[in-house]
């Protein structure tokens, strides 16, 4: 669809940021959007869930515990459906378990803003210029079991953001950067309790550690990548050979500095000079320093630091490992983004093919860009099977 909606999209994003005083914003936020319907159905939870083909985004260390030799997945997520109909996020993932202890994986993620018409207000009869801004990420990972119950992984990521629009005096070259992830995953043996068997899981992932991304040569115009820390845990209630219920909780925090109060002299009046100086001080922070500052730089102290932690709780019921029903709840402080939503999801597996869908219900006063959106995922698992306990 050809349109003039770039301004609408920008206003939508700005309105989210203006709704809170100290919301942390970063470049390439599409890296944090749940691309697969399984995780989305459990309120964006995946760091400590059981392994699947989409583990690359959430915790690549899980691949070392895969029972399948190989897997391939594709997902599609429409975005901002209340405003436009051709903005979307897509992802492809492939993994291969090399042996009983190790695996490698790769994925490609693409966020397209659709076709945007640019018209000159001075010369309305000129030909319409159509541009298609986009962002993408290409990554690879390697995971290894360090024991029968614990694995770790490292991942590398190339990021490209092509959002600049060419003009006579503006360079339209795309900005790029790279990042690394460090992840770990724990999965216990199946434990026999009085009325059921069970299995514990835990995981962490430090994501998107890398240099700022720059759209021009000015270092002070560089933007932080969405570095973040995810920690989670879960438990499987294995009721019998046919029924299993998995529950989990996950916490996440951006490893990015908190914007500071622009009232530098404390007189209650923010001058343009103070605001410019405050922005310059913030942008002069290196990405390495920013990671460490993010744990203790909130102007409101420890209580505000806690508000920068999001959490989600989710559950997945499985019948014969063929049919799944999922639900979850996600919470973010109203002062730090105000994302709050319930999610529902379902999955169906037949032979080597698995189909997942999810739906989101926002419970916040701030509109969620994924509200009223169906997300779809398709997975193919093939090759030999590995025994896991």
C-alpha positions as CSV (number, residue, x, y, z in Angstrom):
1,X,0.0,0.0,0.0
2,X,1.4,3.4,-1.0
3,X,0.9,6.0,1.6
4,X,2.2,9.1,3.4
5,X,2.3,7.5,6.9
6,X,5.9,8.0,7.9
7,X,4.7,11.0,10.0
8,X,1.9,8.9,11.6
9,X,4.3,6.2,12.6
10,X,6.8,8.7,14.1
11,X,4.0,10.4,16.0
12,X,2.8,7.1,17.3
13,X,6.2,6.2,18.6
14,X,6.8,9.7,20.0
15,X,3.5,9.5,21.8
16,X,4.6,6.4,23.6
17,X,7.8,8.0,24.7
18,X,6.1,11.3,25.8
19,X,3.6,9.4,27.9
20,X,6.4,8.7,30.4
21,X,9.1,11.0,31.7
22,X,12.1,8.7,31.7
23,X,11.3,6.0,29.3
24,X,14.5,4.4,27.9
25,X,14.6,4.4,24.2
26,X,17.1,2.8,21.8
27,X,17.9,2.2,18.2
28,X,16.6,-0.9,16.3
29,X,13.9,-1.8,18.9
30,X,12.6,-4.4,16.5
31,X,15.3,-6.7,18.0
32,X,13.2,-6.9,21.2
33,X,9.8,-7.8,19.5
34,X,8.7,-11.4,19.9
35,X,8.9,-12.8,16.4
36,X,7.5,-16.3,17.1
37,X,3.9,-17.1,18.1
38,X,4.8,-19.6,20.8
39,X,6.7,-17.1,22.9
40,X,4.2,-14.4,22.1
41,X,1.4,-16.7,23.3
42,X,3.1,-16.8,26.7
43,X,3.6,-13.0,27.0
44,X,7.0,-12.7,25.3
45,X,8.6,-15.5,27.4
46,X,11.3,-17.8,26.1
47,X,14.6,-17.7,28.0
48,X,13.7,-20.7,30.2
49,X,11.0,-22.5,28.2
50,X,11.6,-25.9,26.5
51,X,13.8,-25.8,23.4
52,X,12.2,-25.0,20.0
53,X,13.4,-23.7,16.7
54,X,12.9,-20.1,17.8
55,X,15.4,-20.4,20.7
56,X,17.8,-18.3,18.7
57,X,16.1,-15.0,19.8
58,X,15.4,-16.0,23.4
59,X,18.2,-18.3,24.5
60,X,20.4,-20.2,22.0
61,X,21.9,-22.3,24.8
62,X,18.7,-24.3,24.7
63,X,19.6,-25.8,21.3
64,X,22.1,-28.1,23.0
65,X,19.1,-29.9,24.6
66,X,17.2,-30.3,21.4
67,X,15.8,-33.8,20.8
68,X,15.7,-33.0,17.0
69,X,18.7,-33.2,14.8
70,X,17.7,-30.2,12.7
71,X,14.9,-27.6,12.6
72,X,13.8,-24.7,10.4
73,X,11.2,-22.1,11.2
74,X,9.5,-19.1,9.7
75,X,7.4,-16.4,11.4
76,X,5.3,-13.4,10.4
77,X,4.1,-10.6,12.6
78,X,2.0,-7.7,11.2
79,X,2.8,-4.4,13.0
80,X,0.8,-1.2,13.7
81,X,-2.3,-2.8,12.0
82,X,-4.5,0.0,13.2
83,X,-2.5,2.5,11.2
84,X,-1.2,0.7,8.2
85,X,-1.3,-2.7,6.5
86,X,2.2,-3.3,5.2
87,X,4.5,-2.8,8.2
88,X,5.6,-6.2,9.4
89,X,8.3,-8.3,11.1
90,X,9.5,-11.6,9.6
91,X,12.1,-14.1,10.8
92,X,13.8,-17.3,9.5
93,X,15.7,-19.6,11.8
94,X,17.7,-22.8,11.2
95,X,19.5,-25.0,13.8
96,X,21.6,-28.1,13.5
97,X,22.6,-30.3,16.5
98,X,26.1,-31.4,15.6
99,X,26.3,-34.1,18.3
100,X,24.8,-35.0,21.6
101,X,26.5,-32.0,23.3
102,X,26.6,-29.1,20.8
103,X,24.6,-27.3,18.2
104,X,24.8,-24.3,15.9
105,X,22.1,-22.0,14.6
106,X,21.5,-19.0,12.4
107,X,18.6,-16.6,11.9
108,X,17.6,-13.7,9.7
109,X,15.2,-11.0,10.9
110,X,13.6,-8.3,8.7
111,X,11.4,-5.4,9.8
112,X,9.8,-3.6,6.9
113,X,8.1,-0.2,7.1
114,X,6.3,-0.7,3.8
115,X,6.2,1.7,0.9
116,X,6.2,5.4,1.7
117,X,5.3,8.1,-0.8
118,X,7.3,11.3,-0.7
119,X,5.7,14.3,-2.4
120,X,7.2,17.8,-2.8
121,X,5.0,20.5,-1.3
122,X,6.8,23.1,-3.6
123,X,6.3,21.1,-6.8
124,X,3.2,18.9,-6.4
125,X,3.4,17.9,-10.1
126,X,6.7,16.2,-9.7
127,X,6.9,12.4,-9.8
128,X,6.2,10.7,-6.5
129,X,9.3,9.2,-4.8
130,X,8.6,5.9,-3.2
131,X,11.0,4.6,-0.5
132,X,10.9,1.4,1.6
133,X,12.7,1.9,4.9
134,X,13.8,-1.3,6.6
135,X,15.9,-2.8,9.3
136,X,17.5,-6.3,9.5
137,X,19.6,-8.5,11.6
138,X,21.6,-11.6,10.7
139,X,23.1,-13.8,13.4
140,X,24.7,-17.1,14.3
141,X,25.2,-19.0,17.5
142,X,27.0,-22.0,19.0
143,X,25.8,-23.8,22.1
144,X,27.6,-26.5,24.1
145,X,26.6,-28.6,27.1
146,X,29.0,-28.1,29.9
147,X,27.3,-30.9,31.9
148,X,24.3,-33.1,31.5
149,X,22.1,-30.4,32.9
150,X,23.7,-27.1,31.9
151,X,24.7,-25.5,28.6
152,X,26.0,-22.1,27.4
153,X,26.0,-20.3,24.1
154,X,27.5,-17.4,22.4
155,X,25.9,-15.5,19.4
156,X,27.1,-12.9,17.0
157,X,24.8,-10.4,15.2
158,X,25.1,-8.0,12.3
159,X,22.5,-5.2,12.4
160,X,21.6,-2.9,9.6
161,X,19.2,0.0,9.8
162,X,18.1,1.7,6.6
163,X,15.8,4.5,7.7
164,X,17.4,7.7,6.2
165,X,15.7,9.2,3.2
166,X,17.9,10.5,0.3
167,X,17.8,14.2,-0.7
168,X,20.1,16.6,-2.4
169,X,22.1,17.3,0.8
170,X,21.6,14.1,2.9
171,X,23.5,10.9,2.7
172,X,21.1,8.0,2.6
173,X,23.5,5.3,3.4
174,X,22.3,2.7,6.0
175,X,23.7,2.6,9.5
176,X,25.1,-0.7,10.8
177,X,26.6,-2.2,13.9
178,X,27.3,-5.6,15.5
179,X,26.4,-7.3,18.8
180,X,27.0,-10.4,20.8
181,X,24.9,-12.5,23.2
182,X,26.0,-14.7,26.1
183,X,23.4,-17.2,27.3
184,X,23.0,-20.2,29.7
185,X,20.4,-22.8,30.2
186,X,19.7,-25.4,32.9
187,X,17.3,-28.3,32.6
188,X,17.0,-31.0,35.3
189,X,16.2,-34.6,35.0
190,X,12.6,-35.7,35.2
191,X,11.8,-36.0,38.9
192,X,9.2,-38.3,40.4
193,X,6.8,-36.6,42.9
194,X,3.8,-38.2,44.7
195,X,1.2,-37.5,42.1
196,X,3.2,-36.4,39.0
197,X,6.6,-36.1,37.5
198,X,8.3,-32.8,37.1
199,X,11.3,-31.0,35.5
200,X,12.9,-27.7,36.5
201,X,14.3,-25.2,34.0
202,X,16.2,-22.0,34.3
203,X,18.0,-19.6,31.9
204,X,19.6,-16.3,31.3
205,X,20.6,-14.3,28.2
206,X,22.7,-11.1,28.0
207,X,21.7,-9.8,24.6
208,X,22.8,-7.1,22.0
209,X,26.1,-6.1,23.6
210,X,27.7,-4.0,21.0
211,X,28.8,-0.5,19.8
212,X,26.2,2.2,19.3
213,X,24.7,2.6,15.8
214,X,25.4,5.8,13.9
215,X,23.4,7.4,11.1
216,X,26.0,10.0,10.4
217,X,29.6,10.9,11.3
218,X,28.7,12.8,14.5
219,X,29.6,10.6,17.5
220,X,27.0,12.4,19.6
221,X,24.2,11.3,17.3
222,X,24.9,7.6,17.9
223,X,22.2,5.6,19.5
224,X,22.4,2.7,22.0
225,X,21.6,-0.8,20.9
226,X,18.8,-2.5,22.9
227,X,21.2,-4.4,25.2
228,X,19.2,-6.3,27.8
229,X,19.4,-9.0,30.4
230,X,16.8,-11.8,30.5
231,X,16.5,-14.2,33.5
232,X,13.8,-16.8,33.9
233,X,12.7,-20.1,35.4
234,X,10.1,-22.7,34.9
235,X,8.7,-26.0,35.9
236,X,7.0,-28.8,33.9
237,X,4.1,-30.7,35.5
238,X,4.3,-34.0,33.7
239,X,0.9,-35.4,34.7
240,X,1.0,-38.6,32.6
241,X,2.1,-39.8,29.2
242,X,-0.4,-37.5,27.5
243,X,-0.7,-34.3,29.5
244,X,1.9,-31.8,30.5
245,X,1.6,-28.3,32.0
246,X,4.6,-25.9,31.9
247,X,4.6,-22.7,33.9
248,X,7.3,-20.0,33.9
249,X,8.3,-16.5,35.0
250,X,10.7,-14.2,33.2
251,X,12.4,-10.9,34.1
252,X,14.0,-8.5,31.7
253,X,16.0,-5.2,32.1
254,X,17.5,-3.0,29.5
255,X,21.3,-2.5,29.9
256,X,21.0,1.1,28.7
257,X,21.5,4.3,30.8
258,X,18.4,6.1,32.1
259,X,17.8,9.6,30.8
260,X,18.6,12.1,33.5
261,X,16.6,15.1,34.7
262,X,17.3,18.1,32.3
263,X,16.9,20.6,35.1
264,X,20.6,20.7,35.7
265,X,20.7,23.6,38.2
266,X,17.5,22.5,40.1
267,X,15.6,25.8,39.8
268,X,12.5,24.1,38.4
269,X,12.9,25.7,34.9
270,X,14.4,23.7,32.0
271,X,16.1,26.0,29.6
272,X,17.0,25.0,26.0
273,X,20.7,25.2,27.0
274,X,20.1,22.8,29.9
275,X,18.2,20.4,27.7
276,X,20.9,20.4,25.0
277,X,23.7,19.9,27.6
278,X,21.7,17.1,29.2
279,X,21.3,15.3,25.8
280,X,24.9,15.8,25.0
281,X,26.0,14.3,28.4
282,X,23.7,11.3,27.8
283,X,24.9,10.7,24.3
284,X,28.6,10.9,25.3
285,X,28.2,7.8,27.4
286,X,30.0,4.8,25.8
287,X,28.0,1.6,25.3
288,X,30.3,-0.3,27.7
289,X,29.9,2.3,30.5
290,X,26.2,2.4,29.7
291,X,25.8,-1.3,30.6
292,X,27.3,-0.8,34.1
293,X,25.5,2.6,34.6
294,X,22.2,1.0,33.8
295,X,22.2,-0.8,37.2
296,X,22.3,2.3,39.3
297,X,21.8,5.6,37.4
298,X,18.0,6.1,37.8
299,X,17.3,9.6,39.2
300,X,14.6,8.1,41.4
301,X,17.1,5.7,43.1
302,X,16.6,2.0,43.7
303,X,12.8,2.2,43.5
304,X,13.1,3.6,39.9
305,X,15.6,0.9,39.0
306,X,13.0,-1.7,40.0
307,X,10.5,-0.1,37.7
308,X,12.9,-0.6,34.8
309,X,12.5,-4.4,35.2
310,X,9.6,-6.0,33.2
311,X,8.2,-9.4,34.1
312,X,6.0,-11.9,32.5
313,X,4.3,-15.1,33.6
314,X,3.1,-17.8,31.2
315,X,1.7,-21.3,31.0
316,X,1.6,-23.9,28.2
317,X,-0.6,-27.0,28.3
318,X,0.5,-29.8,26.0
319,X,-1.5,-32.9,25.0
320,X,0.5,-35.8,23.5
321,X,3.1,-33.2,22.4
322,X,0.7,-32.5,19.5
323,X,-1.7,-29.8,20.7
324,X,-0.8,-26.8,22.8
325,X,-2.8,-24.0,24.5
326,X,-0.9,-21.0,26.0
327,X,-1.6,-17.9,28.0
328,X,0.4,-15.2,29.7
329,X,0.6,-11.8,31.2
330,X,3.3,-9.1,30.7
331,X,3.9,-6.1,32.9
332,X,6.0,-2.9,32.5
333,X,5.9,0.1,34.8
334,X,3.6,2.9,33.7
335,X,6.6,5.2,34.1
336,X,8.9,3.1,31.8
337,X,6.7,2.3,28.8
338,X,3.4,1.1,30.3
339,X,3.2,-2.1,28.3
340,X,0.7,-4.4,30.0
341,X,-1.1,-7.2,28.2
342,X,-2.6,-10.6,28.3
343,X,-1.8,-13.1,25.5
344,X,-3.4,-16.3,24.2
345,X,-1.8,-18.8,21.9
346,X,-2.3,-22.3,20.4
347,X,-0.2,-24.8,18.5
348,X,-0.7,-27.9,16.5
349,X,1.9,-30.5,15.5
350,X,1.6,-33.1,12.8
351,X,4.5,-35.3,12.0
352,X,7.4,-32.9,11.4
353,X,5.3,-29.8,10.9
354,X,4.2,-27.4,13.7
355,X,1.9,-24.4,13.4
356,X,1.6,-21.7,16.1
357,X,-0.6,-18.7,16.5
358,X,-1.0,-16.0,19.2
359,X,-3.1,-13.0,20.0
360,X,-2.6,-10.0,22.3
361,X,-5.0,-8.1,24.6
362,X,-3.7,-4.8,25.8
363,X,-4.6,-3.8,29.4
364,X,-2.7,-0.5,29.4
365,X,-3.9,3.1,28.7
366,X,-1.0,3.3,26.2
367,X,-1.9,1.6,22.9
368,X,0.2,-1.5,22.1
369,X,1.4,-1.6,18.4
370,X,0.6,-5.3,18.4
371,X,-2.9,-5.0,19.8
372,X,-5.6,-6.9,17.8
373,X,-2.8,-8.7,15.8
374,X,-2.5,-12.4,15.0
375,X,1.0,-13.7,14.8
376,X,1.9,-16.9,12.9
377,X,4.8,-19.3,13.1
378,X,5.7,-22.5,11.1
379,X,8.3,-25.0,12.2
380,X,9.8,-28.0,10.5
381,X,11.9,-30.5,12.6
382,X,13.7,-33.3,10.9
383,X,16.6,-35.7,11.2
384,X,17.6,-38.1,13.9
385,X,16.3,-37.9,17.4
386,X,18.5,-37.5,20.5
387,X,17.6,-38.9,23.9
388,X,17.3,-36.3,26.7
389,X,17.3,-38.1,30.1
